Amino acid sequence: MTSAVRRTPFTPARASEGALAAPRGAFVSLHEAGRLRGCIGYIDPLRALLDTVERSARKAATEDHRFEPVAPDELSAILIEISVLSLPEEFHEPQEIEIGTHGILIETRHRRGILLPQVARDQGWDPMMFLRHTAEKAGLPSGAWNAPGVILSRFTAEIVSEDPDRVS
């Protein structure tokens, strides 16, 4: 992340075995003064965890369209949170969501929205609010989570954070 923000050369680390070498989905969330400053990731386990985290951190700092890119003078105030995801499993009813444990993925043929488990917990949402907000994140009407053709999946996340109040 630092090299992306400072626009300096970056040599990616490589993991040849173990948990960091295994393909995993992950998101990197950046926080500054208690507020979200960027969040990018991949739900699908396409790359080694180490590579997924490195790519996500760089993109969260420089390419999250909701925020201006992180400036070099902000780096010391940024706290990094990594959410390592389980494989998504399909579900059908709101009561199958455990707030603070499950994240949600809503998919249609052309849209996809995801919210991490800690979002609903931090916002104080119940399962219905979580589903509505995830549908909106997918660019769908809030009630579209139960429309025909919509696929609901839930997942868990192991959270590693520089902020000890945010770990799982």
Secondary structure, DSSP 8 states (H G I E B T S, - for coil): -HHHHHT---------SSGGGSB--EEEEEEETTEEEEEEEESS--SBHHHHHHHHHHHHHHT-TTS----GGGGGGEEEEEEEE---EE--SGGG--TTT-EEEEE-SS-EEEE-HHHHHHHT--HHHHHHHHHHHTTS-GGGGGSTT-EEEEE-EEEEESSGGG--
